Amino acid sequence: MLQPFPRETTLEAGGNAKGVAVAIVTDNRDDSGQGRIKVRFPWYEDPESSHWARVVTPMAGARRGIYFIPEIDDEVLVAFERGDMRFPYIVGGLWSGRDPAPQTNADGKNDIRMIETRKGHKVTFNDGSKGLIRVELNDGKSFEITDDHIEIKDTGGNSVTMDSRGGKITVVAATKLELQAPQVEVAASATMKLSAGTMLTIESAMVKIN
């Protein structure tokens, strides 16, 4: 007895969709290396995941480009090639009341541009009066550039600060500062001061002054 031929799903048959559609990411592991994802459409009668969707990015090429793949359960906007649901493209991600933006622009100046990962690592560009670029890990370590200084800082009390306007570099170590090299030279064109809170020790096979 002949078995009935399996019915094509709507997606396999190439459903038609006009314009763009909101979808939820269901899969972001594309073993082909094309950076594609799969989505489901909450509004659609068929609950299955879509065909693989290519992700639109500002730049893409052979092993180069801007790589930001949406997370599972992210809300995205999808467009279809000539309206054919077998060929979806991810146009971008969407914020919502459930998934708010990482910034609020509460002052209305729109000075902040930001990249923030799910772990809380941040890259911030601030076009305010002082100007700022800041790279920050979720544990507080940071690298900051402003109009008047550059600062590298960790969470242990260590920092390096370059004061562009004052012409000053400050290195702060929480416990100990070491300089190691076959040769070390320190020169001052005007004055030099060495001081210690308790004891100053100079050790060498030979010490020459003047």
N, C-alpha and C positions, 0 to 999 in steps of 0.2 A: 504494500500500500504506500502510495506516495505521501511523503510528509509535506505539510503546508509550508510554503516559502516564508521565511521569517519577515515580519513586517518592518519596514524601515521606520526609525524614529523620525520625528519632525526635523531634528538637527541633521541627521544623516541625509534626509531628502532635500536639505537646503531650504529651510524656511526663509521667508522674506521679512525684513524689518526695515522700515523707513526711518531715516534720521539716525540719532544716537540713542543708547539705552544705558540705564544704570544696572550694574551687576556686582556680585560678590565673588571675590577670589576664592577658588577651591583648591588650586594646585599651582605651585610656582617652581617645581623642579622639572626642568626640561633637559633631559639627558642628551639631547642633540646639540646643546651649546648655543642655541639661538636666543636664549633669554625669554622664551615664551611662557605664558601662563594659561590656566583654564579658569573659567568663571561659571557661575550659575545666574540665572535671571529670576529674581523673586516674583516678578510680574508675569512670568511665562508659564503656560500650562504644563510644559514638560520639565520636571525637576532635575534632569540630568545635566552634567557639566557640558560646557561648550566644546567645540573644537579648539585646538591650540590657537591662542591669540598672540599675535606679535605685539610687542610693547613699543609704542612711539617714544623716541628720545631725541633731545636736541642734536645729538651727534652719534653716529654709529658707523663702524667700518670693520675691517679685518683685525680682530683682537685690539680694538681701540674704541673709544667713545665714552659716553656718560652712562654709568651702570647703576640704575635704581630699579629694582624689581619689587613690585607690591607684595605685601605680606598676606598670608592666608587670612580670610575674613575681612580684608580691606574692601571698601566700596570704591568702585572705579567706573569710569565712563567709557562705553564701548561704541565703536562705529563699525559698520560692515561694508566690505568691498562691494560696491554696486548693489547694496541692500541684501546680499547673500549671507545668511547667518553661518555658513560654513567657513567664512573668511573674516573673522573678527579682528579688530585692532583696538588695543588699549590706548585711549587718548590721554588719560591722566587719572589721578586719584581724586577723591572727594572727601571733604570734611563734612561733619554733620553734628547734630546735637549729641549723638552718642559718641562720636569720634571728633572732638573739637580740635582746632588748630593749636599749634604750640605757642603762638603769640596772639594777642587780642587787638593790637593797634588802638589801645584805649585812648591815647591822646590825639588820634586822628592824623598824626604827622607821617605815618607810614615810613619811618626811618629804618626799620629792622628788616633784614633779609636773613633767613636762617635755614640750616639743614640740621635736623635732629633725628637720631636713630632710635630704634625701639629700646635700646639700652640706656639712652639718655646722653650719648656723646653728641656734642654740638659744634657747629661752625656758624658763627654769627658775624654778620656785616651790619654795622650801624652807621648810617649816613647823617647822624646828628651833628651838633655844632663841633664836637671834638673829633669825630670820625674814629671808628674802631673796627678792627678785625680780631676775632677771638676764637681760638680752638680750645675746647674744654672736654676732658674726659668725665665720665659720670662720677668718678671719685674725687673730683675737684682739681686735679692737675690741669694746668692751663698754659697757653702761649698767647700773648696779647700784644697787638700793635696798635698804637694810637698816633695822633698827630705829634705828640711830644715825648713818647717813650715806647720802649719795647721791654716786655717783661716775661720771663719764664718762671713758673712757680709750681711747687708741688705741695702735697698736704703735710709734709714733715717739717715745714718751717724753712726750707731752702728756697732761695730765689736769686735770679740775676736780673738786674734792672739797668737799662741804658736810658739815661735822661738826655734826650736830643737837644733840648733848649739849654740846659745847664751844663752840657758837656761832661757829664758825670756817669761813671759806671759803678754800680754797687753790687757786690757779690755777698750774699748772706748764707752762711751754713749753720744749721741748728746745733751741731756738735763739733765738727772738724772740717777744715779746709786744707786740701793737699794739692801741691803742684809737683809733678814728677816728670823729669826729662833728663837726657844726658847733659844738657847745658840749659841753664836758666839765667836770663838777664833781666834785671829791673833797672830802669833808668828814669831819672826825673830831670827835666830841664831847669827846674827852679829849686824846690826844696823837697826833702823826704823825711818822713817821721815814722819811727818804729816804736811801738809801745806795747806793754803787756800788763795785765792786771796784777799778776803775781811775780812771774819770773820770765826773763828773756834768756834763751840759751842759743849759743852759736857753736856748732860742732864742725870741725874739718881737720884734715891732716895738716893743713897750713892755713892760717888766717892772715891776709895781707890788707892793711889799711893804708890808703894813699900809695 
